[in-house]
Amino acid sequence: MSPGMMVKGEWKTERQQQDESGRFIRAQTTFRNWITADGSSGFKAEAGRYHLYIAWACPWAHRTAILRSLKGLENAISISVVDPYMGEMGWMFTEGPGRIPDTVNGTKYLHDIYALADPNYTGRASTPVLWDKREGTIVNNESREIIRMLDTEFGEFAQNDVDLYPEGLREEIDSTIDAIYEPINNGVYRAGFATRQAAYDEAVTELFEALDYWEEVLSRQRYLCGDRLTEADVCMFTTLLRFDPVYHYHFKCNLWRIRDYPNLWGYTRDIYQHPGVAETCHLDHIKEHYYTSHEGINPTRIVPKGPIIDFDEPHDRERLSG
Ligand SMILES: N[C@@H](CCC(=O)N[C@@H](CS)C(=O)NCC(=O)O)C(=O)O
């Protein structure tokens, strides 16, 4: 059920990802360099220099695709998209709908990229990966940091004048991203990957308490940090988009659906309908990935046809802003 990992630069098909009480443990990411507009960090923001390796299926990678699209960085930052199925070799580059092979390094597996960056690498081979073509290395593989760099350091190359980390809201944005991470973004995984009842119960309870809380906040304001879209909304959105199609069934996050929460549901549609967002939402990859990759949860690997959800339904949330 658990994917493999790299140990000293070599792929191993086994790894343990639950502790002794059955709780899902998410390992820390290790490439944490920064790109800056002035290059003072050693990685200067430049057009054509950086490449993103993503999975359309992955909520963390999806955040980076949304930032790239909202800012209009498609010409400045190239992408590769893995196959939605994550098998024992981990993420893989194939031909097929929605996939984009590794045109930069010509690799077959995402873990090859980690080995190129560090031949002695030990850790997960996760998406997203921000790659530096010039230095031939990974700059960063933490979604929260990658979106911050795309948002704040690439202004010169952005085709759209969009700022999702505005001065004056920065502390609130950071604390909101922190607040939603454990119960919501990671919470669905803690529920889905729990291997003991108590670990699952704990995760689901915390998840729905947090959803109840944000449902109330979103009855008063259009977005998580007030009346404008910020990075915090991007972080929330990629989990909410996957909730009813996948997490509700596959990860047993089933006290309610997002569609049972009027404000969270309107909010999800609001963001989905922002120019540039829908193009990054690939529900076919999302469903195929989860339902086929976690054999321990869904041994038949059957991908359900439904649920039928209309993310384009009008949301009427403009009434809450300004
Ligand atoms: N903290 C990371 C998490 C990334 C992550 O867990 N990505 C998953 C896909 S949704 C992955 O690639 N998993 C492969 C693995 O764990 O081996 C981030 O936010 O960037």
The ligand as a Gaussian input file, in Angstrom:
#p B3LYP/6-31G(d) Opt

LIG

0 1
 N        4.901000      18.428000       1.797000
 C        4.914000      18.132000       0.415000
 C        4.059000      16.914000       0.147000
 C        4.133000      16.419000      -1.250000
 C        3.513000      15.025000      -1.404000
 O        3.280000      14.319000      -0.410000
 N        3.217000      14.603000      -2.647000
 C        2.689000      13.263000      -2.873000
 C        1.626000      13.227000      -3.934000
 S        0.093000      13.884000      -3.424000
 C        3.762000      12.354000      -3.416000
 O        4.419000      12.695000      -4.388000
 N        3.938000      11.192000      -2.801000
 C        4.903000      10.233000      -3.253000
 C        5.565000       9.587000      -2.091000
 O        5.251000       9.917000      -0.960000
 O        6.414000       8.749000      -2.341000
 C        4.444000      19.351000      -0.339000
 O        3.518000      20.020000       0.122000
 O        5.009000      19.644000      -1.384000

